[in-house]
């Protein structure tokens, strides 16, 4: 792969507040600190970018004692537009879509590791 294909084109980043499951955020923090050269925001952005929802939408069951914590995230404007389009199409909140994207991304990452 050419070096310049490893980077995104310049784009506006926007700040949004979403509720993220605590265990997912903790895992993102661990990956960002110890495993990948990427911030938590960039990992979330990549997970959302990778998310493809077909006609079957998988909603994950939340752990009994799991709490969602409101977090400010910074993602690319085009990625937020993708979330808004999916919210409108599927009737799923932005926060739930973000959690689905993170969970799906972490599952893929675990299989690779």
C-alpha positions, -999 to 999 in steps of 0.1 A, spaced: 0 0 0 13 34 -9 20 56 22 -5 83 12 -34 58 12 -30 54 49 -44 88 55 -78 104 51 -83 136 30 -86 167 51 -121 171 64 -138 191 91 -141 173 125 -172 179 146 -178 174 183 -209 155 195 -221 141 228 -231 105 228 -237 78 254 -212 50 252 -213 18 272 -186 19 299 -170 -15 290 -167 -5 253 -151 28 262 -127 11 286 -116 -13 259 -111 16 234 -90 34 260 -69 2 265 -64 -2 227 -55 35 223 -30 34 251 -13 1 246 -20 -14 212 -26 11 183 -12 44 174 -47 60 173 -68 82 196 -101 69 210 -118 94 187 -101 81 157 -109 45 166 -146 54 171 -145 73 137 -130 42 120 -155 19 136 -184 40 124 -168 43 89 -166 5 88 -201 -1 100 -225 -15 74 -260 -22 84 -279 -45 60 -316 -52 61 -310 -70 94 -301 -47 123 -285 -64 153 -292 -47 186 -269 -59 213 -282 -67 247 -267 -44 274 -252 -61 304 -274 -59 335 -251 -36 355 -236 -18 325 -240 20 325 -238 44 296 -217 75 301 -222 106 281 -190 113 262 -179 141 239 -165 126 207 -149 142 177 -156 125 144 -153 135 107 -183 154 94 -189 128 67 -191 101 93 -216 121 113 -237 125 81 -235 87 78 -249 83 113 -277 107 106 -286 89 74 -287 55 93 -307 71 122 -333 83 97 -334 50 77 -335 26 107 -350 47 135 -321 39 158 -306 67 179 -271 81 172 -258 68 205 -270 32 198 -255 33 164 -222 44 178 -223 16 204 -232 -9 177 -203 4 155 -178 2 184 -190 -33 195 -188 -46 159 -154 -30 154 -140 -44 186 -153 -79 177 -135 -77 143 -103 -64 160 -104 -93 185 -107 -119 157 -77 -103 140 -56 -104 171 
